[in-house]
């Protein structure tokens, strides 16, 4: 299960998650970061360092944030 970055990251873009990712699966978008689900190895290193708690395992994303699962996937395909 890959991890997903959700709305609290919008405008925040702290970047701590990028620094700890061992496989470089986190990309910087215009307003937030995104995780490439094809590269993510589910290590979970990014989740505890996110200062705004925007990162979730894909099966634990809050329902109101569920569209971010698709946004992360689509951004990574671009």
Secondary structure by P-SEA (a helix, b strand, c coil): cbbbbcccccccccccccccccccccccccccccccccccccccccccccccccccccccccccccaaaaaaaaaaac
